[in-house]
């Protein structure tokens, strides 16, 4: 009901544009400047330079649309996401991950979207007796002569979960003012349910729900602001789950167990085995590999009659998800295995692309592949097909994708009015790419030494990722040389390229940097490069599987501290 917005203005915390100040709900400071060590989760701080240098990060990180859905699901203990965020205005693309705190704000249109969704959630929950019972405990204290006792007890308990910290007494009183307005607005509901309906709307429109507010301001002896326990709990849950803390994590915050790195690690190790952490790992890799693009491909049906973007693309997405989950959680392996493992997961819609024939159903099955043809995620059909033309492979886009996302090598934007590749005229795909962008052409600078050598490693795969022995009747040349860690490495095809990449410090540092960027919802700070390099070296040496790498990122100093910036930042 739109009237809820007017009532919400009585609550300072309900107005997204102004008042986001709150008393620090944490108990004491939290430092996670862990001692160096070995093994899973033994952190070693952020390197020598971080302690004296600022890392700029917002105190008000807005929830992404996916995080909003997850949080609403978990706050109300729903069986699945509501889907209400599908009507939210899209966030601007920053070229990074969708949780990038620097890119997320609340526009007037999104504010209206939040208001509408808050009303929808309130209707949904209060209209279902079982859902309502899940958030209204049977043992709330009651006083027949004072109905505010039960209402305020509910506000206090539910509000602590909605705001991810205990409410102040003033906040409880302010929300009770909103609660009592429900009787006049929802006369079809009993008085208590009407109040719950009103407060649900208020809570979901508050900045303390929409943002991850970090109110701690006390500067420690090290010149850093150490976050309170509830703030650390919130950082941890949105890093590992993209959602709110659960009850054990709230209890750890309240007891002071998150006041040091060891306590954080105990919770992180528990949380990483939760299905929500598996979803987070899938989401990170899906964004890194741009698997959404798997669904909007077009392939010429005259050449690929079995390819259907909706069906085949969805099967490719599921293949990538299962492969990543298998590497990270089943095998508890690292980036090297992600780039070299000679197996994948196929079903009836993708098996033929691997030359596996019939006999597969709708469910994906794990299959071993020819290691001379397939090696890791870059030789799977999703990556290859999504970086290809309707008929022919696309060496340039395959190369660009790997250079940017796997090597983190900077590439300038292409110049304006670049003519398309010439049509195939009795030559191979590689020959026409070289003629257009190779030595002696205007594209020589970026293409000849960087993009093309990488892209040519994938010449044995056609436009949907099938292995091919010839190109236009000619033998395929997928041999080239690329500089890994400033050393030239000559390879014969994608599997060998993948093994060189898996042994490269540069590749591991790129991956660690991406993971830190996603985990912390911001850019990697220059002074964090030392920890990125150290973790990358351990990852390269096989001593740091991806699961352990995630735990390490909960142990850095910058995970649990904030640098004091100028007032208002």
N, C-alpha and C positions, 0 to 999 in steps of 0.2 A: 504494500500500500504506500503510495507516494507521500502520504502524511507522515510516514516514519522519518523522512528526511528532516522535516521541520522539528519533530520531537528530538531527533538525534542531535540537533544543534545545541540542545541543552547540555549535551555531553561534550566537553572540550575534546576528548579523545575520538569523537566521531567525525570531526571535520578534518578531511585529509589535507586541506591546504594550509593549515596554520599550526595547530598545537600538536606537536609530536614529542613534547617533553614529558618525561615520566620519572618518578623516583626510581633510583637504581634498585631493581628487585633482587639483584644477586647478593649472595652472602660472601663478602670478602673477595680478594683478587684471585685470579687464576693465572698461573704461569706454566707454560709448557716448554720451557727451554730445556729439552731433555738431554740427558747425558748420551754421549756417543756409545754405540753398541752394535751388536750384530744380531741377526735373527729377525723374525717378523715383528715389526712394530717398534724396534729399538731405535728411537729417533736420535738425531744429533744436532738439533737446532737448525738455524737458517744460515749458517756460515758466519765468518768473522765480521762481515761488514754490516749485518742487519741491525745490530743492537743500537748503533748510533745514527742510523739513517731512517728517515720517515718512509712509511709505506702508506700512500694515500688510499683510503677505502671509505666508502660511505657508511654512515651510522644508520642509514635507512634503506636497506636493500629491499626493493619491492619483490613480492612473490611473482614468479613467472606464471603464465596461465596454467601450465602443467602442475606447478607447485600449489597453486590455488585449488585445483581439482583434488590433488592428493590430500591437502590439508582439510578441506571440507569433508572428504570421505572419512578421514581418520578422526576428525573432531566429533563427527556425529555417528561414528562407528557404522558407516554404511557398507553394504556388501560390495559396492563398486562406485566408480566416479559418477557424478551427476550428469556430466556432459553439458552443464549450463554455460561453461566458458566457451563453448563453440560459437556463441553469439558475441563474445567480447571482440572489440576492435583489435586487429592484429598489431603486435608490437613491431617497431622498426627493426629491421635486420641490421645488426652491427658487423656482420661478417665473422662473428665469433659464435658463442653458444647462446641459447635462448634465455639463460639466467644471468647474462651479463649485467651487473648492477649499474653500470654507467649508462646503459641504454634504456633501462626500464623506468618509466615515470607514470604518473596518473594524469591523463588528459581529461578534459571535461567529458568527452565521449566515454572514456573508460570508467570514469566516476559514475556516470549514468548506468553503465553496464553492471558495475558492482552493486548498485542500488537495486536494479531489477533482479539480479541473481540472488541477493540477500532475501528479497521477498519470496522468490521461488523456493529457496531452501527452507525458509520458515514455513511456507505452505506445505511443502513436502513432508517435513519432519513432524509438524504438529497435526497433520492429517492422517498419520499412521500411528496407531497406538503402540506398536512394537518399537518403532523408531523413537517415539517420544519417551517411552520407558527406558530406553538405552541411555538417555542423557539426563533423566530425572530419577535419581536414586530413591529407593523405597525408604531409606533410613534418614531422610532429611529431618532435622529437628523441627518441631512444630510447637506453636503456642496458640491455643484457641482464641485468646484475647488479643493476639498481635499477629496478623497474617504476614507482617513483614519479616518475621523470623525465618519462616520456611523459604520465602522468596529470596531473601538476602543470602541464605545458606546456599541456595542453588546458584545464584549469581556469583558468589565467591568461588564455588567449585568449578562451575562451567567456565567462568571468566578466566580463571587461572590457566585453563587449557587453551582457550581461544587466544589469549594474549601471550601465552607461553611463559608466564611468570605470575606470581601472586598479585592480586589486585590490592590497591591501597583502600583504606576504609572510605576515603572520599570517593573513589571510583565505584565502590559497591553502592554507596548512597546515590550517586548520580545515575547509575544503571537502574536502581530501584525506582527512581523517578520515571524513567522510561517504562519500566515494567508495569506500573499502575495505569499507564495510559492505555494499555491493551484492552482493558475492560470496556472502554467506550468505543474502541475501534473494531473489536472482534466479538460482538455480542453473541455470535453463534457458538463460541467456545466458552468453556468454563473459565472462571476468573484467572486461575493459575496458568492454564494453558495459553490464554490470551496474553498474559504477561511474558511467558516464555517466547511466544511468537514475536512480540515486540522486541525483546532483548536479543533474540537471534539476529534480527535485522540490524540492530545497533552494533552488536559485536562484529558482524561481518562487514560493516561499513567503516569500522574504526581503523585508523592508521596502525594501531597496535596489532591488528590482524593482517592487514594488507602488506605492511612492511615488517621486516625483521629489525625492530628498533633496538639499538644498542645505546643505552642511556648512561653507562658507566663513565665517570669523568675524573676519578681520582688518579693522579699520576704517581707511579711508583718511583723508587730510587733509581731505577734504570731509565727513567724518562718516558716510559710507556704506560699506557692505560691497560691494566689487566682486566679483562672482561669478568663480570660476575658469573656465578654458576649457571644461572638460567640462560644467560647470553651464550655461554659456551655450549650448553645443551642444544640451543637452537641452531648455532652454527653446525654442530655435529650432525643433527638430524637432517638439516637441509643439504648438507654435504653428502651424506651417505644414503638418505632416503628421499630427498626432495619433498619432505613432508615434516610435520610437527613432531616434537619429542613424544615418546610413549611414557607410560607411568614409571617404569624403572629408571628412565633417564631423568624425569622430573624429580624422582626421589633422590637420585644421585646428586642433582643440583642442590636440592634442599639440604642434604647432609654434608655438603662440602666435598664430596668425593671427586668433583670435577675441578678442584682447586690445584691440581698438579697433573703433570703429563701421564703419570702412571694410572691415575683414576680415569682420565680420558681414554687411555688405551683399553682399559677393562671394558668400558662401554662400547668403544668402537669395535673391538673384537667380537662382542656379543651381537652388535647391530649388523655387522657385515655378512652374517649368515642368514639374515632375514630376507624374505622374498623382495622386500622393498629395495634392498641394496642390489639385488640382482637386476631389478628394473632400472635402477640408476646406472649400473654398468652398461646395460643395453642402450639406454638413452644417450650416454656419452659417446659410445661408438657409433650409434646411428647418426648423431649429429656430425661427428668427425668424418664419417664416410658419406654423409648426405644421402642416406638410404631413402628419404622421402622422394628423391628423384627416380628411384626405381619404379614408382607408380605412374610417372608421366612420360615415359619413353614412347617413341613411335618407331616401329620397324616396318619396313615395306613388306606387306603380306605376300607379294609375289616371290620374295626371297625367304621369308620367314613366316610361313602360314600358321604355324602352331603358337606363335608369340602373341599373347594378349596382355597389354600393359597392366590391366587391373589384376588379372589372375596370376600371370607370371611374375609381375612385380611384387605382389604380396608374398608369393612363394620365395622370391629372392630375399625379401626382408626377413622372413622367418628363418631362412638359411643362415643369414648373417647373425641374427639373434642367437640361434642355437649354437653356432660355432663359437661366438664370443663367450657365451655362458659355459660351454664345455672347456674352453681354454682357461678361463679365469677361475671357475669354481670347481668343476669336475677334476680337471687335471692340475689345478692350482699352479699354472705355468705362467710364463712371462711374455713380453713383447716378441721375443725371438720365435717362440712357438706360434704366436699369432701370425707371424710373417712366413713361417716355413712348414707348418703342420700339413701333411699330405692327406688330409681327410676333410670331408664336409658333410652336410646334411641335405638330402634331396627328397623330392616327392615326385608324383606323376607329372607335375608341370615343369620340372627342371631336370629330371634324370637324363632325358635325351640330349641335353646340352653338354653333358659330360660323357656322352657315348655309352651310357649304361643300359640302354634298351628298356624293355617293358618290365612289368612285374612290380611296379611301385604303386602305392595307393595315395590317398590324400594326405596322410601323415608323413612327416619327414623322418627319414632313416639315416643313421650315420653310415657312411661308406668310405672305404679307403680308395684313394685315387692313384694314378700313375705318377710317382714322384718326379719323373722326368718332364711331366707336363704341368702338374699342379703343385703349388707350394704356398700355402697360406692364403690369407684373405684377399690379396691382390690378384690372385688367379682364379677367384671365384666369379661366377657369371654375373652377379649383381654389380660389382665394381666394373667389370669389363663391358657389360652391356650398357650401363648408364653413362659410360664415357665412350660412346660410339655413335656413328651416324645411322640413319635408317637402313643403309645397305652395307656400308664399309666400316671397318674399325676406325677409330679416331686417335691416332698416335699423339697428336698435340694435346688433346684434353686429358688423355691418360697420363701423359707426362706432367702436365700442369698440376693435376690432382696430387700426384705423388710428390712432386717437388714442394708444393705448398703445405700439404698436410702431413707428410711423412718426414720430409727433410727440413721443413720450416725455412726454406730458402726464399728470400724476398724476390718477387717478380714484379716488374713495373706493369701497369696496365697496357694492353695492346694499343697501338696507335689507331687513330680514327681511320675509317674507310679502308680497312684491310680487306683486300679481295679474297673471295673464298678459294679453297683449293680447286685447281683445274680438274675436270672430269678424268676418269681413268681412260687412258688412250693406249692400250696395249702395254702398260707398264704396271709395276707393283704399287701398292699403297705407299711403301717406304720411298720409292723413287719419286713419286709425285710430291710427297711432303718435302723431301730434300730439295727438289727443284724449286719449290715455292719458298722454303724457309732456311735452306742449308747454307753452306759456305758460299760467299759471294752474293748473297741476296740481302734485301733490306732487313730480313728477320734473323740474320746471322747471329747477332749479339746474344739474344735470349735463347733462340731455338737451337742453334748448331751445337753450342757447348753445354746446354743445361736441359732444356725441355726435350729435344729430340732424342738424345741418347737414352733417356729414361723411357720415353714413349715407345721407342723401337724395340725395347725388351719384350713388348706384348704383341708383336706382329703375328705370332702363331695363333692368335685368337680373333675370330671374326666379330661381326657387329653384335652378336648376342653371347659372345664368350665361348663359342665352340672352338675346339682345337681344329686347326686346318694344316694340311701338309704343303699346300701350294697357294699362291696368291696370283689370280688371273693367269694360271697356267705356268707360273714361274716359281722356282725355289724361293723359300722365305729366308731372309737374312734378319735375324734378331740378335746379332752380335754387336756389341758396342762397348764403350769405355766411359765410366763415370768416376768422378773424384769423391770417394767416401773418406771423410776425415782427412781431407787434403792429399789423399793418396789415390793414384789411378787404379781402378779395378776393371779388368776386362771380363765380360760375362757373355755367355751364350744362352740368351733367353731369360724369361721371367723367373723361373725357379732359382737359377744361379744369382740373378739380381737380388732376389729376396733374401738369399743367404748372406750376401754381402751387406745388405741393409740391416739384417738382424745382428751383424757383428759390428755395426757402426755406432760409435759414441754419439755422433751427430743425430742419428735416427732416434736413439733412446732419449737423448736430451729433448728432442722435439716432442716426443710422446709424453715425457714427464711434464714438460711445459704446458702442453694441452690439458693434461689431467689436472694440474694445479690450477690452471685458468678456470676449468669447469668446477672444480671442488671449492674454490674460494670465490667464485662468481665475479672475478675481476681479472685484469691483466696481471701477468707476472711482473713484479717489480724488479728493477735492475739489481737491487741488492739481494734478491732471492736467487740470482743466477748460480751462486755458490752451492746452494742446496739442490738446485736442479741438476747441476753437473755431478754432484756427489751421488745423488740417487740414480742418475743415468749410468754412471760407471758401474754401480752395483747391479743395475738391471742388465747391462750389457754382459757382465761377467756371470750372469745366471743366478746371482745371489738375492734377487729381489723380484719375486713374482708380482703380477699386477695386483693381486689381492693384498699382498704385503705392502706394496707401494701405496695403496690407498690408506692403509693404517699409518704408514710413515707420515703422510700428509696431515694427520691429526696431531702429530707430535712436534711440529715446528713452532717456533716462537710466534711467528706471525699468525698462526691459527687462532691463538687465544689472547692476542693483544691487539691494541689499536694505537696508532701514533697520534698524539694530540695535534690537531690542526687548528687553523684560525677559527675564531668563534663563528658559529653558524654552519660549519662544514661537518 
